[in-house]
Amino acid sequence: MNSIEKQFNQCIDTILKDEYYYVVPQMVEFGVRMVNDILPKQTKFRNLTGNTITSFAFGVYYMGKLEVLGFNSKYPDPIRNKLIEGETVYKFLDYDGRIRKWFTADVNTDAGYGQNTSAEFLKSYVCTQKYGIVFTTGTEYSEYLQKVRRLNVLVDGYETARHDFVKSFKPIK
């Protein structure tokens, strides 16, 4: 007959083997909901090129490794690459479908696309926890929108994630 201690240790081993397959899919589900629904609905900025809203992304990490990379998939691709500081565009239709007379960029960027910048960041991020989830945008001007223009980009999302993440897990049956 097995001792109680041995039986207990066998149960723990089984739980730890199954834990990954329970935790990671639920983290991914939460990440998808955040980047597709919650973060875009919380934004207060207008979309000029579409690079910020389409670059909402998340990374799920396990034991320091990026396991899953996910992007906002509910919005069409950006209408152009990111503007660079000082670049001015005239008489154009913005990502939201509004006609703009002109716009001059205030922040320098890599002139690429937001999704690429998000992916690069999440691939280079070092997670020190057993499990982790990180949300980001791929536009250098997200911080400018948040701090200078006082327009929500990710701050409200941080509060939502902090509050709702653990509650999003389904009980083990």
URMO-V814843 format. One record per residue. N is the residue number from 1. SS is DSSP state (h for helix, s for strand, l for the rest). Layout:
<<N/SS> <N/SS>>
This chain:
<<1/l> <2/l> <3/l> <4/h> <5/h> <6/h> <7/h> <8/h> <9/h> <10/h> <11/h> <12/h> <13/h> <14/h> <15/h> <16/h> <17/h> <18/h> <19/h> <20/h> <21/h> <22/h> <23/h> <24/h> <25/h> <26/h> <27/h> <28/h> <29/h> <30/h> <31/h> <32/h> <33/h> <34/h> <35/h> <36/h> <37/h> <38/h> <39/h> <40/h> <41/h> <42/h> <43/l> <44/l> <45/l> <46/l> <47/l> <48/l> <49/l> <50/l> <51/h> <52/h> <53/h> <54/h> <55/l> <56/l> <57/s> <58/s> <59/s> <60/s> <61/s> <62/s> <63/l> <64/l> <65/s> <66/s> <67/s> <68/s> <69/s> <70/s> <71/s> <72/l> <73/l> <74/l> <75/l> <76/l> <77/l> <78/l> <79/l> <80/l> <81/l> <82/l> <83/l> <84/l> <85/l> <86/l> <87/l> <88/s> <89/s> <90/s> <91/s> <92/s> <93/s> <94/l> <95/l> <96/l> <97/l> <98/l> <99/s> <100/s> <101/s> <102/s> <103/s> <104/s> <105/l> <106/l> <107/l> <108/l> <109/l> <110/l> <111/l> <112/l> <113/l> <114/h> <115/h> <116/h> <117/h> <118/h> <119/h> <120/h> <121/h> <122/h> <123/h> <124/h> <125/l> <126/l> <127/l> <128/l> <129/l> <130/l> <131/s> <132/s> <133/s> <134/s> <135/s> <136/s> <137/l> <138/l> <139/l> <140/l> <141/l> <142/h> <143/h> <144/h> <145/h> <146/h> <147/h> <148/l> <149/l> <150/l> <151/l> <152/l> <153/l> <154/l> <155/h> <156/h> <157/h> <158/h> <159/h> <160/h> <161/h> <162/h> <163/h> <164/h> <165/l> <166/h> <167/h> <168/h> <169/l> <170/l> <171/l> <172/l> <173/l>>
